[in-house]
Amino acid sequence: MSYITQDEWLDTIRGEYLYDFIKRGGAAVKFVVPMEDDDHNQLLNLLRKTSEEENYFFTSVNAVSTKIHMIDKLFHKVARQIDWDELSHSFVKKIFTQNGYELPQQREDFNLQNIAAINNREEKFLRREMHSWFEKEIFRDFEMSQEFRIAMMRLCLDQLDTTGPTTFLSNAVKEWLGGELRLISTLKEALIFQKIARHNARHMLFSLAHWLRVNGKSGLVLVLDITRYLISTRSKNPDDGFFYSIPAVLDAYEVLRQFIDGTDEMEGCLIVVFASKDFLNDDKRGLNRYDALKLRVWDEVRDRQRQNPLASLIRLANNKTASVHQVLREVQR
């Protein structure tokens, strides 16, 4: 079988998914297995460039340093790559502009007191009106989970009271999102009463994808590198990152299976899973070990000569190797 090249696959992803389908609110999960022992960094950087050119927020998580089989750890890692203040500031600017308000030119002057003065409004009445906007546009946006909506309202309010007592609460919300908050009781005033854990982290991730689209992004592109799960020998160097037991491998496959089955719930999200060749060949740690995932990504019917570039599981060749194979096929003809 002739494998798809990096360039062919990226062109397919851009043309069939990023340019249209995902941008319109679709979702997909793709598995990519390079058939040469190439470093994934080149493909990762190319995918990052392609995604950012199409105005997506790009984020990546590697199993070397993050336990992908624990969905809460996965969400926390993604959350730490988000500039939450910039997203909140973008939303607040948009909501005031939509309602016909002039805004300060400088970021340091952006607060409710100055906005009220510029627009000849009484601050307390403007604040009441602003709360009604946030209630309508955030709290009643049921595409996001309730806790996520409450957190985003708190962050948006903090953009207008940058020196007030709520700043500490806003920082606690960001620590909560990133998994760095020690005591959940800190957020009692913000009406958040539980930590992000396995039971709600997936919905938080889907809410984030929606929130990015609300704030002008095309969506979320998330790359998960699960290569480390396929390594069967523990390194003696403690700095080499995590080693995973077989039960952890199966848990990771279950998380990926849930992502596939949850694409109807996702909006504007493309998840790309990188794996090594052992993902296809290793009977102990590979895809054959978990039928629930294999049945969702394996091509039961396929062309023996050429891969389907839209398939869920893609075997990838580098451009140089693919060119050699093409020449050999032409000679054989």
C-alpha positions as CSV (number, residue, x, y, z in Angstrom):
1,M,0.0,0.0,0.0
2,S,1.2,3.5,-0.8
3,Y,1.2,5.7,2.3
4,I,0.0,9.3,2.3
5,T,2.7,12.0,2.6
6,Q,2.7,14.7,5.3
7,D,1.9,17.3,2.6
8,E,-1.0,15.4,1.2
9,W,-2.4,14.7,4.6
10,L,-2.1,18.4,5.8
11,D,-3.7,19.6,2.5
12,T,-6.6,17.2,3.2
13,I,-6.9,18.4,6.8
14,R,-6.9,22.0,5.7
15,G,-9.3,21.6,2.8
16,E,-11.8,19.1,4.2
17,Y,-11.8,20.0,7.9
18,L,-10.1,23.2,9.0
19,Y,-11.3,25.4,6.1
20,D,-14.9,24.4,6.3
21,F,-16.2,21.5,8.4
22,I,-14.6,22.3,11.8
23,K,-15.0,26.1,11.2
24,R,-18.8,25.6,10.8
25,G,-19.0,23.8,14.1
26,G,-18.1,20.2,13.2
27,A,-15.8,17.9,15.2
28,A,-13.5,15.0,14.3
29,V,-10.9,12.7,15.8
30,K,-8.0,11.6,13.7
31,F,-5.2,9.1,14.3
32,V,-1.8,9.6,12.6
33,V,0.9,6.9,12.6
34,P,4.2,7.9,10.8
35,M,5.6,4.7,9.3
36,E,9.2,5.9,9.5
37,D,10.9,6.5,12.8
38,D,10.6,10.2,12.4
39,D,10.3,12.7,15.2
40,H,6.8,14.0,15.5
41,N,8.0,17.6,16.1
42,Q,8.1,18.4,12.4
43,L,4.5,17.2,11.8
44,L,3.4,19.0,14.9
45,N,4.9,22.3,13.8
46,L,3.4,22.0,10.3
47,L,0.0,21.3,11.8
48,R,0.4,24.2,14.2
49,K,1.2,26.5,11.3
50,T,-1.7,25.2,9.3
51,S,-4.2,25.6,12.2
52,E,-3.1,29.1,13.1
53,E,-3.3,30.2,9.5
54,E,-7.0,29.2,9.6
55,N,-7.4,31.1,12.9
56,Y,-7.7,28.1,15.2
57,F,-6.3,27.9,18.7
58,F,-3.7,25.2,18.6
59,T,-2.6,23.2,21.7
60,S,-0.7,20.0,22.2
61,V,-0.3,17.5,25.0
62,N,2.4,14.9,25.2
63,A,2.1,11.7,27.3
64,V,5.7,12.1,28.4
65,S,4.7,14.8,30.8
66,T,0.9,14.6,31.1
67,K,-1.2,11.6,32.0
68,I,-3.6,11.7,29.1
69,H,-5.5,8.7,30.4
70,M,-6.7,11.0,33.2
71,I,-9.1,13.4,31.4
72,D,-8.8,16.0,34.2
73,K,-5.0,16.2,33.9
74,L,-5.5,16.5,30.1
75,F,-7.9,19.5,30.5
76,H,-5.6,21.2,33.1
77,K,-2.7,20.9,30.7
78,V,-4.7,22.5,27.9
79,A,-6.1,25.2,30.2
80,R,-2.5,26.2,31.2
81,Q,-1.9,27.0,27.6
82,I,-4.8,29.4,27.3
83,D,-4.6,33.2,27.9
84,W,-7.8,33.4,29.8
85,D,-7.5,37.2,30.4
86,E,-7.1,37.9,26.7
87,L,-10.2,35.8,25.9
88,S,-12.2,37.6,28.6
89,H,-11.0,41.0,27.5
90,S,-12.0,40.2,23.9
91,F,-15.5,39.1,24.9
92,V,-16.0,42.3,27.1
93,K,-14.9,44.5,24.2
94,K,-17.2,42.8,21.8
95,I,-20.3,43.0,24.1
96,F,-19.8,46.7,24.7
97,T,-19.2,47.4,21.1
98,Q,-22.3,45.5,20.0
99,N,-24.4,47.7,22.4
100,G,-23.0,50.9,20.9
101,Y,-20.5,52.0,23.5
102,E,-17.2,53.8,22.9
103,L,-14.2,52.2,24.7
104,P,-10.9,53.5,26.0
105,Q,-8.0,53.2,23.5
106,Q,-5.5,52.0,26.1
107,R,-5.7,48.6,27.8
108,E,-4.7,50.1,31.2
109,D,-7.7,52.5,31.0
110,F,-10.2,49.8,30.3
111,N,-12.5,49.7,33.3
112,L,-16.1,50.3,34.0
113,Q,-15.6,53.7,35.5
114,N,-13.8,55.0,32.4
115,I,-16.3,53.4,30.0
116,A,-19.2,55.1,32.0
117,A,-17.4,58.5,31.8
118,I,-16.7,58.3,28.1
119,N,-20.3,57.4,27.3
120,N,-21.9,59.8,29.8
121,R,-23.5,57.0,31.9
122,E,-23.9,56.6,35.6
123,E,-21.6,53.7,36.6
124,K,-24.0,51.9,38.9
125,F,-26.7,51.8,36.1
126,L,-24.2,50.7,33.5
127,R,-23.0,47.9,35.8
128,R,-26.6,46.7,36.2
129,E,-27.0,46.7,32.4
130,M,-23.7,44.9,31.9
131,H,-24.7,42.1,34.3
132,S,-27.8,41.5,32.2
133,W,-25.7,41.3,29.1
134,F,-23.4,38.8,30.7
135,E,-26.4,36.8,31.9
136,K,-27.8,36.6,28.5
137,E,-24.6,36.0,26.5
138,I,-22.7,33.7,28.9
139,F,-24.8,32.3,31.7
140,R,-27.7,31.4,29.3
141,D,-25.3,29.9,26.7
142,F,-26.1,26.3,27.4
143,E,-23.5,25.0,25.0
144,M,-21.1,25.4,27.9
145,S,-21.3,23.6,31.3
146,Q,-22.6,25.6,34.2
147,E,-19.3,25.8,36.1
148,F,-17.5,26.9,33.0
149,R,-20.1,29.6,32.4
150,I,-19.8,30.9,36.0
151,A,-16.0,30.9,35.7
152,M,-16.1,32.9,32.5
153,M,-18.5,35.4,34.0
154,R,-16.1,36.0,36.9
155,L,-13.1,36.5,34.5
156,C,-15.1,38.9,32.3
157,L,-16.2,40.9,35.4
158,D,-12.6,41.2,36.5
159,Q,-11.6,42.8,33.2
160,L,-13.7,45.8,34.3
161,D,-12.6,45.9,37.9
162,T,-8.8,45.3,37.6
163,T,-8.0,46.9,41.0
164,G,-11.0,45.7,43.0
165,P,-11.2,43.0,45.6
166,T,-12.4,40.5,43.0
167,T,-8.9,40.2,41.5
168,F,-7.9,37.5,44.0
169,L,-11.1,35.5,43.1
170,S,-10.3,35.8,39.4
171,N,-6.8,34.4,40.0
172,A,-8.3,31.6,42.0
173,V,-10.6,30.7,39.0
174,K,-7.5,30.5,36.7
175,E,-5.7,28.3,39.2
176,W,-8.9,26.1,39.3
177,L,-8.9,25.8,35.5
178,G,-5.2,24.9,35.5
179,G,-5.5,22.4,38.3
180,E,-3.3,24.5,40.6
181,L,-5.9,25.5,43.2
182,R,-5.3,23.9,46.6
183,L,-8.6,24.6,48.4
184,I,-11.9,24.6,46.5
185,S,-13.4,26.5,49.4
186,T,-11.6,29.6,48.0
187,L,-14.1,29.7,45.2
188,K,-17.2,29.5,47.3
189,E,-17.9,33.2,46.7
190,A,-17.7,32.5,43.0
191,L,-20.4,29.8,43.3
192,I,-17.9,27.1,42.3
193,F,-18.0,24.1,44.7
194,Q,-16.1,21.2,43.1
195,K,-12.8,20.6,41.4
196,I,-12.4,19.7,37.8
197,A,-12.2,15.9,37.8
198,R,-12.9,12.9,35.6
199,H,-16.7,13.4,35.8
200,N,-16.7,16.9,34.4
201,A,-13.4,17.5,32.6
202,R,-14.6,16.4,29.2
203,H,-17.5,18.8,29.3
204,M,-15.1,21.6,30.4
205,L,-12.9,20.8,27.3
206,F,-16.0,21.0,25.0
207,S,-17.0,24.2,26.7
208,L,-13.6,25.7,26.0
209,A,-13.9,24.9,22.3
210,H,-17.2,26.7,22.2
211,W,-15.8,29.7,24.2
212,L,-13.0,30.1,21.7
213,R,-15.5,30.3,18.9
214,V,-17.6,32.9,20.8
215,N,-14.4,35.0,21.0
216,G,-13.6,34.9,17.3
217,K,-11.5,31.8,16.9
218,S,-12.4,29.2,14.3
219,G,-12.2,26.5,17.0
220,L,-9.7,24.3,18.8
221,V,-7.1,22.0,17.4
222,L,-5.8,19.6,20.0
223,V,-2.9,17.2,19.4
224,L,-2.4,14.3,21.7
225,D,0.9,12.4,21.4
226,I,0.4,9.0,23.0
227,T,3.7,7.5,21.9
228,R,4.9,7.1,25.5
229,Y,2.1,4.7,26.3
230,L,3.5,2.2,23.8
231,I,6.9,2.0,25.5
232,S,7.1,-1.2,27.5
233,T,10.5,-0.7,29.3
234,R,10.8,1.7,32.2
235,S,13.7,4.2,31.9
236,K,16.2,4.3,34.7
237,N,16.4,8.1,34.3
238,P,13.6,9.7,36.4
239,D,13.8,12.8,34.2
240,D,12.6,10.9,31.1
241,G,9.0,11.4,32.0
242,F,6.1,9.0,32.9
243,F,6.1,5.3,32.3
244,Y,2.6,3.7,31.9
245,S,1.3,0.3,33.0
246,I,-1.0,-1.6,30.6
247,P,-4.1,-0.7,32.7
248,A,-3.2,3.0,32.1
249,V,-2.8,2.3,28.4
250,L,-6.3,0.8,28.3
251,D,-7.6,3.8,30.2
252,A,-6.0,6.1,27.6
253,Y,-7.7,4.2,24.8
254,E,-11.0,4.5,26.6
255,V,-10.5,8.3,26.9
256,L,-9.9,8.4,23.1
257,R,-12.9,6.2,22.5
258,Q,-15.1,8.6,24.5
259,F,-13.8,11.5,22.4
260,I,-14.8,9.7,19.2
261,D,-18.3,8.9,20.5
262,G,-18.7,12.4,21.8
263,T,-18.1,14.2,18.5
264,D,-21.8,15.1,18.3
265,E,-21.4,17.0,21.6
266,M,-18.2,18.8,20.5
267,E,-18.3,22.0,18.5
268,G,-15.4,23.4,16.4
269,C,-12.9,20.9,17.7
270,L,-10.3,18.7,15.8
271,I,-8.4,16.2,17.9
272,V,-5.4,14.6,16.3
273,V,-3.7,11.6,18.0
274,F,0.0,10.9,17.2
275,A,1.3,7.4,17.8
276,S,4.2,5.2,16.8
277,K,4.1,2.1,14.6
278,D,3.7,0.0,17.8
279,F,0.2,1.3,17.9
280,L,-0.6,-0.9,14.9
281,N,1.7,-3.8,15.7
282,D,2.1,-4.3,19.4
283,D,-0.4,-6.9,20.7
284,K,0.2,-6.0,24.3
285,R,0.0,-2.2,24.2
286,G,-1.3,-1.4,20.7
287,L,-4.7,-1.0,19.1
288,N,-5.4,-4.7,19.0
289,R,-5.6,-4.7,22.8
290,Y,-8.7,-2.5,22.9
291,D,-11.4,-3.5,20.5
292,A,-13.8,-0.7,21.5
293,L,-11.3,1.8,20.0
294,K,-10.1,-0.4,17.1
295,L,-13.7,-0.9,15.8
296,R,-14.1,2.8,15.6
297,V,-10.9,3.7,13.7
298,W,-9.9,0.6,11.7
299,D,-10.9,0.5,8.0
300,E,-12.7,-2.8,7.4
301,V,-13.0,-2.1,3.7
302,R,-10.1,-0.3,2.0
303,D,-8.2,0.0,-1.2
304,R,-5.1,-2.2,-1.3
305,Q,-3.1,0.2,-3.4
306,R,-3.9,3.6,-1.8
307,Q,-5.1,5.0,1.5
308,N,-8.3,7.0,2.0
309,P,-7.0,10.4,3.0
310,L,-10.3,11.0,5.0
311,A,-10.0,7.8,7.1
312,S,-9.9,8.0,10.8
313,L,-6.5,6.2,11.0
314,I,-3.8,7.4,8.6
315,R,-0.4,5.7,8.0
316,L,2.0,8.5,7.1
317,A,5.2,8.5,5.0
318,N,7.6,11.3,4.8
319,N,7.7,13.1,1.5
320,K,11.1,11.6,0.4
321,T,10.1,8.0,1.0
322,A,6.8,8.5,-0.8
323,S,8.6,9.9,-3.9
324,V,10.8,6.8,-4.1
325,H,7.7,4.5,-3.9
326,Q,6.0,6.5,-6.6
327,V,9.0,6.1,-8.9
328,L,9.2,2.4,-8.3
329,R,5.5,2.1,-9.1
330,E,6.0,3.9,-12.4
331,V,8.9,1.7,-13.3
332,Q,6.8,-1.5,-12.6
333,R,4.1,-0.2,-14.9
